[in-house]
Amino acid sequence: MFDPSSWPLILGSVAAIILSVAAITQLFASGAPDEWLLLIRGGKLIRAGIGIFVVRLPGDSIVRFSSTLQRVAFQVECRSAEHITLTIDGFALWNVIEEGDGPFRAYRTLGLANLQKPPSHLRSPRHLLAAPQYKAFQSLFAACTQRLTPHRTLQSLLDDPDDLLQALDSCVREHADELGIRIEQVQVLSVRPTDHVLVEQLAAEQEAQLREHATLARRASEQRVEEIEIASTTKLANDRAQAEFEQEAYALQQQVSLQRRKLEAEREQLEIERERMETRQRLELQKLEADAAIASSRQALDQEQQLARDAALRQHESATLERQRDQLAFEVEGTRLRAEAQGAAIRIVTAAEEGKSPALREQQIVELVATRLSDAVSSLPIQDVHWSTWSGQSPLTMLGQALSGLRHAMEQPREPAPKSMDS
């Protein structure tokens, strides 16, 4: 039969098993096939790899981040050798160095997003950098670009951006190894003057110089100027269209970002609601467990009280039986004493009877039998009895004859007649 009082022991054992399984699970960690896994102990890297499996000791830290190729876009305002303000757009592809302690250096210097405890502002688990770190990384490309462009003319930047691209690639790679990353590729998308009026003024100055040096070829120069103006107008129109397109794209990107933030806020609200529901369910479960424990305790207490009542009843019955046994022993002892007294009295009477004469004993017997016979006859339905004694026989003979006559009278048919007795 199941004992309800063992419930606390069973629940404690189940809780201990669950905690043991959870503790054993925490000792192991593994990374996904597209994920770096770092095991850090005492601030030093113990092991690092993509998709590896490690055993974690107490006090060890686990770091996870994506191993996919990353892209950073940048837009920089800088000055050329002529102090003309330019806007340069570009991007770079980079990844974490796999050799040595490169992953640990990248995590420590760049603040890579740890997917073991992802930051709240991380947009995607595929990104290595959250928004603040991404902006800081963009600043590296902006600083290198602003340091390189003052040594190059506007014409060289517009006509041949490869020179700037190679210099920018070398500048960024100098710092990449210190950061624990490898620059896979750097590209410059566009180089354009920020002030369009200034572009027109520069074009005008160039036109004036061409006129001064080509007075003999005015017509060719005028045609070239017209071509330049057409090209400039076309470029300005293209730049304007590109700017409007980029503004619209930026506006759309902002709308998408706003919608994404709203969705993230709603997701966080749902997560909070889910945690609240789980907390409420845990409280209800604890209450049910407490009620069950109380009911079990109450049932155990009732059983203990019933056992105590049964024990008291058994003790009372045992005491009653003991008293009855003592009373019976007392009565047996009294009966034995009375029997001994009666035996002694009988012996005394017998001794006294033996001292009497035979005639006296016979007379007493006859008197006793006559008394008993009178009592018996008085209880019988006898209507006519005639008893005569005239002989000189002994009393015992007379008593036998009387009994024989009485038997004969009882055997005769009954007739109504007055009762008479002669003696």
N, C-alpha and C positions, 0 to 999 in steps of 0.2 A: 504493500500500500504506500502511495506517495505521501511523503511528509511535507505539509505546506511550510513548515518552519525552515526547510532547506532552500527556499527561494532566494534569500539574501546571499547564501553561499554560491548558488548557481549563477546569479547575476554578477557577483564579484568575479567569478571565474571567467565568464564571458567577456566582461570589461577588461580583465587582465590579458586575455587572448587577443582582443582587438588592439589594445595598446602595444602588445608585443609585435603583432604583425605590422602595425604602422611604424614602429621603431625600426624593424628590420627593413621595411620598404625604403625608409629614409637613408639607409646605408648605401643604396645603389642608385646610380644615375647614368643615363645614356642620352646621346644626342641624336637628332634626326639626320638623315643623309645630307641635307643642305644646311647644316647647323654646326657652328663651332661649339665645343664643350671644353671649358677650362676648369681644372681642379687646383685650387689655391689653398695653401696651408701656411699660416704664419706670415702672410703677405708675400709669399714666394710661389712662383708657378711650379707645380709638381708635374702636371701632364696637360697637354692640349692637343686637340685633333678634331676632325670632322666626323660626326657620327660614331664616336668612340663610346666605350662602356667603362666606367670607373667605379671603384669602391671608396666611399666617403667615410672618413673617421670623424669622431666628434670634434667640432671646432673648424672643420674644413668648410670652404666656401665653393659653391658651384656657380659658374658664369656661362650663360648661353647667349649667342647672337648669330645672326644670319651669315652664311658664307657666300651668298650670291653677289654678283658683280653690282657695284653701286655707281650711281650717276649723280653728279652735282652740277647744277647750272649756275652761271654767274653773269651779272651785268654790271659793268664798271664804267664810271665816268672818270676820264683822265685827260691829260694834256699832251699835245705833241711838242715837237721841238719848237714850233712857231707859237706855242702857248694857246693853241686852239683846243677848245673843249671837245672831246670825243666821247662817244658811247660805244663800248665794245661788248658784244654778246658772245658767250661761248659755253662750253661744258667740258667735263672731264669724266672719264671712267676709271674707277679705282677699286682696289680690293685689299684685304688684310694679308700681310706677309705670312706665309706658311712656315718659313724656316725659323729655327731658334725660338726666342721668346717674343717674336713679332706679334702674335695675337694678344699676349699680355700687355705689351707696350701700347698697342692700339687701344685696348680697353682702358688702360690707365691714363693715357694722354688725351684721347678724343672723347672719352666718356660714352663708349658704345652702349646701346640700349641692351640691358641684361634681360633676356626673355624669361629668366627664372623669376624675376620680380619686375615686370615691364613697367616703365613710367607711364603715367596717365596721359601725357601728351604725345605718345608715340602713335603715329598714324597707321603704321602697318608693321607686322612682325618681320617683313622682308627688308625693312629699312634698318640700317645700322645706327643712324643718327636721329635723335629727336630734333624738334624745331630749333632750340637754342644752339645745340652743337652743329646743326646744319648751317646756320647763319655764321657761326664762327669759322667753319670750314670754308664757306664762301669768301670770308674776309681774307683768307690766305691767297686765293687767286686774285682778289681785288688788289691786295698789297703788291704782289709780284707784277701785275699789269701796270699799276700806277708807277712802279719803279722803273719799268722798261720803256714805256712810251715817250718820256721826255727826251730820250736820246734818238728818236726817230722822227723824220719829217712826216707831215701830213700826206704828202704824195707817196712816200714809200709805204706808209701804212695802208693807204687806199689801193695802191697798185699791187703791192706784194706783201700780204699779211703773213706769208710763210716764215719770214724772218722773225716776226714777233711771236709766231706760234712756237718756233724752235726755242727761242729764248725763254718764253713762258714755261714751256715743258721742262727745260733745264732748271729754271728757278724753283718750280714746284717740287721736282724730284730731289733737290737738295734737302728739303725739309721732310720729304715723305718717309725716308728711312728712319729718321728720329721719331716719327709718329707711329711707326710700325705698319705702314701701308705701302702699297705699290701702285704707282700711277700707270694705268694701262694705256690711256690715250687722252690727248688734249686737243680740242678743236675750237677754232674761232669762227663763229657763225657770221658775224658782221662787224664792220668798223665804219662808223658814220659820225659826222660832225653833229654836235648837239644843237648849235645855233645855225639855222638855215640862212639867215641874213649874212652871217659871216662867210659862209660858203660862197655866196654870190659876190661878196666883196673880194674875196680871194680870186675868184674867177675873173673879176673885172681887172684886178691888178695884173694878173697873168696875161690878160688880153692886151692891156696897155704895153706891157713889155714886148709882147709879140709884135705889136704895131711899130714900136720903136726899132726893133731889130729886123723888121720885114717891110720897110717902106716901099721897096721895089716890088714886093708881091702883095700889094694891098688887097687885090681881089681875092687871091688865094687865102690871104689872112682873114678877109671878111667872111669868106665861105667857111673857113675853119672856125671863126668865132660863132657864126650861125650854127654850125654843127655842135660846137661846144654848148651854146645856149640851149639848143634842142635837147642835147644829151643831159645838160644840167636840169632843164625843165622836166624831162622825162624821169630823171633820177629823183628830183624833188617830189614829183607826183608819185613815183614808186615808193619813196620813203614815207610820204604822207599816207599813202594807202597802207604801207606796212605798219606805220605807227597806229593808224586807226584799227587795223586788223589786230595788232598786239593789244591795243586798249580794250577792244571787244573781247579778245581772248582772256585778257587779265580780269575783265569784269565777270566773264563766265566762270573763270577759275575761282574768283572770290565767291560767287554764288554757290559753286559746287563745294567750296571749303566751308561756307556757312551752313549749307545743308548737311555736310558731313559732321560738323560740330553739333548741330541739332540732333542728328541721329545718335552721335556718341553720348550726348546728354540724356536722351531718352533711354539709351541702352544702360547707362549708369543708373538712371532712375528705376528701370526694371530690375537691375541687379540688386539695388537697395531693397526694393519691394520683395524680391525673392528671398534675400537674407532675412528680412523681417518675418516672412511666412515660415521660413525654416526655424527661426528662433521661436515663433509661436508654437509650431509643431513640437519642437523639443520641450518647451514648457508644458504643453499638454501631455506629452508622453511621460515626462517626469511626474506630473500630477497623477496620471493613471498608475504609474509604478508606485508612487507613495500611497495612493488609495489601496492598491493591491497589497502593499506591505502592511498597512494598517488593518485591512480585513484579515490578512493572514495572522497578524499578531492577536487580533481580537478572537479569531477562531482558536488559536493556540491557547489563549487565556481561558476561553470557555471550556476547552478540553481539559486544561489543568484543573479548573474549578470542578468539572464533572468527575474527574479522577479523585479529587479531594473528597467530594461528597460520597463517591462510592467507597473510598477508603474509610471515611467516618461511619458509613452505614455498615460496612463489614466489621469495623471495630465494635459498633453497637450490638450487632447480631452476635458477635463472638462473646461480648460481655453478657448478653442475655442468655446465650447458650451455657456460658460458664455458671451463671446464677442458677439456671434450671438444673444443670448437672449437680451443683452443690446442694440445691433443694431436694433433688431426687436421692442423692446420697444420704441427705439428712433423713428423708422419709424412709428409705431402706433401712437405715440404722435404727430409726424409731420402730419400724415394723419388726426388725429382728429382736429389738429389746422387748416389744410387746409379746412377740411369739415366745421368747424365752420366759417372760413373766407368766403368760398363759400356760406354757408347759409346766412351769413350776407350780402354778395353781392347780392344774389337772393332776399333777403328781400328788399334791397335798390332798385334793379331793379323793383321788384314787386310794391314797393311803387311809383317808378317813372312812371311805366306803368299805374298804377291806376290814376295818375294825368293827363294822356293824354286823348284826346277826342276820342270817338268811331270811328269816320271817320279816324282819324290818325292811330289808332291801326289797323283798318282793312286794311288801305293802306300798312302799314309795314308788316302785315301778308301776304298780296298778294305778295308783293315784295320778301319776304323771300321764299314763296312757289314757286314763279316763278323762283327764282334763283336755288332752289333745283331741281325743275322740269327740268330746262334747263340742269343742270348737269346730271340728270338721263337720259334725252332724248338723250344727246350727246353720252352716252355710249351704246345706243340701236342701233341695225342694221336696222334703218329706212331709206328707200330710197325715199319715196314720202310723204311729209307732207303738208297739205293745211289747214291753219288756218285763219279764217275770223271773225272779230268782228265788227258788225255794230249796234248792239242794244245799247240801253241806260240803260242796266241793271247794277246792282251793281257788283263790282269786285269779290265778293265771288261767285255770281251766274254765272258770266262769267267763273270763275276758275272751277266750277263744270261742266259746259257745255264743257269746254276744255278737262277735264279729261275724260268725257264720249265719246267725239269724238276721243280722242287718243286711248281709249280702243277699240272702233269700228274699227278704222283704223288698229290696230294691229291684229284684228281678220280676216280682209280681206286678200285674196291671194295677194302675192307680185308680182308686175309686174315692169319691168324695165322702168323707166320714169325719166325725169329730175326733180330735186328737185326745188320747187318754193314755196315762201311764200308770201302771201298778207296780209297786215295789214290795 
